[in-house]
Each structure stands twice: as structure tokens, then as C-alpha cells.
């Protein structure tokens, strides 16, 4: 919401609890003068993200077993404390390609110009899913900030204006976001050029009947029909959807 939070002390606590860690990539978002080497140790090398991105580096993929660990994600805390889940490379790649290219019908940007956005914090599995859309050659549009605008001055049109500026063809968010837009009386097409938008995704809590109607009433028609809506239902446990989109049906 526009409020800066210093997290260096928390990062040091995490690093102290991970003695096996060998590499840390640090993004100096709030303090450009931060000494990244202050986080290094005899066993751990620290890399500045800005420096890595500034040079024309060549990345060579490593050959790994199908089930080699890729990342640790956390389930929601609805049944107690969040539970850590380790995902392997092969399974995540299959699920990400299936969800992005098949169920969400998002294609390679060089072919059809698709640009994909699904609003998510980095702690939600939809963040991983959004990044996974890159596997199909699609461009992803990442928003950094609060979907409700700055603290103290809520503006639920913020993400729609971002979607227009980024020329998104697929826009996804949690069902609660659409409910907030409905409640706030947001008129997306009055605040942004959404002419490139052809599909909408929803997940998290179930999308209400009023939410469906709001999306179809307020978002642009595509080829004379209501915009295609892909509400998915899945889980952190496998980074995918049990119920996914089907482009041959209106929902």
C-alpha cells in the first residue's frame, strides 16, 4: 500500500537458519547503497540482482533428475500453521505448461501477442504459476504494489489501469478482488484501454454469481460475445488446478 518495510534483519535470521545455503541473490529495492556483501559468509556467495541483469550473461541449463527439488512452497494456514511442500522440476514443468497453454489458452507471444497477468503476492502459489507461464513462450506482466492502491486512499481501478498499460490479453486474480471491484463500483473500461483483453481468470475463494455477472457486464466483449472466463480450482500441494479452463466453453 505504498509503505516501505525494512526486511534485512528478517533476512539475516533466515540465513542463520540455513547453514547449507550456498548462493543468495539480493534485490536492493529500497536501499540502492546497501552492501550486499554484508550477507556473505565463508560458505555463502551473495549476488546483486541488478548487476546480474545489467550484463549480457549466458545461462546454461543444468541436467537434473525429474524429481530434483525446485522450490519450497507453503500451504495456507486454514488447517493450522502453513505447511512446507517441496516440488520437483519435472512435475512443476508439466503442470505449468498444462495450465498455461492448455487450460488458460495462453500462447507464445511471438505468435499471437499474448501477454499474461495474474495478480498475486510472492507467497501465493499463483505467483509460481504466473512465472511458469514463461515455459510456453508467453510474456508475463508483473505488478509490484497493492491492488487496492495506496494506503489510506483505496483505488480498486489500479490493476485495471496496469492491465491496460501492459496490454494484457489474459487477466487473472483472486475472486475477492473482483468482489472488491464490484463493491467499489469500478468501471474498468472507463479507466483503461482493455481492447487487448480476451480472457479472465479467477481462483482462491469461489467466484460469486454477482462476480460472474460483473465480469461479463463490465469487461469488453470479444468477437461479439461475453469475455471468456476461466475460474480454476487447485492447490499448493501440486502447483496446479483440479478444475481448469476449457476454451471451447463460455466458462
Steps between C-alpha positions, in 0.01 A plus 500: 500500500793736444659436841864387503596211730864434585559121493879469528488383862242233409720392209800458729286283731402279205862470386612403850249215488625372162863397553499292179416801280771568240362790291281803574366736231410835655279773352581842646149636456486753784866584559719533191804550724449177697821296531392163364828339602399558860281191458786281376683236703777247448244250366260744328549723196275804452400632156343840429198455271551837331856407407389161367232657280723781376750274329437279200528172686465159339305246704559133436225269633613220728396141429316380811285200597124535440425527872794725591370762751404831339346708778324488836148645515264535794138399530251746646451506875136391494579168671768622740844640430601524131664176387812493280473299178795412275427488127721330241610643165324254268157504661489879526599542133223265386238666721606852399489420128165321536338784694643784295492370144203260521259612773569876486554491122798738517730471200854611406518880484698496174211314333184666632622785723361347822592684820407330828439649844369331813510724804672325790735562787822299487372286786204358304534202264348714223828692494683178410229418248535841338876459465441150359306653211839603359556134410250533216675803356248748638584847630400552863407842639594537867345768722697618803270656758158485661199415280299743713731796440684700768423460867232743617377572146356174358475479123377167365551616143879480546546152352270571206705804408813282523337237277425767241851645506655151481260400219401180679307242300435280807424649842472285812442570869342356812121502514518743794658759268201496264265521799688809620476659154126432491452649846707807413305562179806473275446554125812338346436611141463863609844509663706285260529386141417131533459432129771231509328310782337175387495281813457525876606255771382463858599277790542493878152524649206409273391776264148610590216518251517879530873477422433312175240757396729793590783359285271443202327839538806717563773344283521522120317263269720277286377429147155613610481257793555525875868482588628146562509424873729231644437449873746237623517298820825342604755473772843585629569129550570448128509858364213436262127490449257215566242699303635703207380708208358355179516749215224328299249588775398850622618409853 
